[in-house]
Amino acid sequence: MSPNWFIGFPVDSAGWYQKVITNVPYGIKRFNPVDLHITFAFLGAVEASVAQKAWLVAQEVGMRQMVATLGPMMPFGNPEKPSAYAFTLVNATEAIVNYMLYHRDNVLAAAGREPLYTPRPHLTVARPPRSASDRLRAVGTVWATSVTPPVVSLTLDKLALYTWADNREIQQFKLVESIKLV
């Protein structure tokens, strides 16, 4: 299976993340703190050279840093079989969506991709395994929707190119390159 590539905003987990993931149900995979990000453009299983072309286009967008606040956690993916448990964003959602709507298509086009969905900025913190039973996914959903969002302001001051980590048992993603946003 070819690794996926994506461009996203890395998120600092200091001071809040450990408290959120303490009660993740057995069988649900919690993200390593270095995996936390808000996706800007999902490139999919493309060659590294194609991902680099999209990354160059993303760097030309001229994004500014934003501050986001976490909203309620909810299941994401197929409503019948969620593939992620993620915090929604309370503020900055409109700014991030506008950036995505205005710039994402050009970034995806550079990778030979088309947008598949309307942007829904979120911060994934846990995932059920692909082979999870309906019961485990339901337990994950109950957990996710019961978590009180931490009161934290996340400064989205970097944009990064990611791919799969070399050892996905330890962390899911590898940050390949990043730029500072002003």
VENLINZI-V968803 format. One record per helix or strand. SS is the DSSP state (a for helix, b for strand). FROM is the first residue (numbers start at 1). LEN is the number of residues. If there is no record, write none. Layout:
ss=SS from=FROM len=LEN
ss=SS from=FROM len=LEN
This chain:
ss=b from=5 len=6
ss=a from=17 len=4
ss=b from=28 len=3
ss=a from=33 len=3
ss=b from=37 len=8
ss=a from=48 len=12
ss=b from=66 len=12
ss=b from=82 len=8
ss=a from=93 len=18
ss=b from=122 len=7
ss=a from=134 len=13
ss=b from=153 len=4
ss=b from=158 len=7
ss=b from=173 len=8
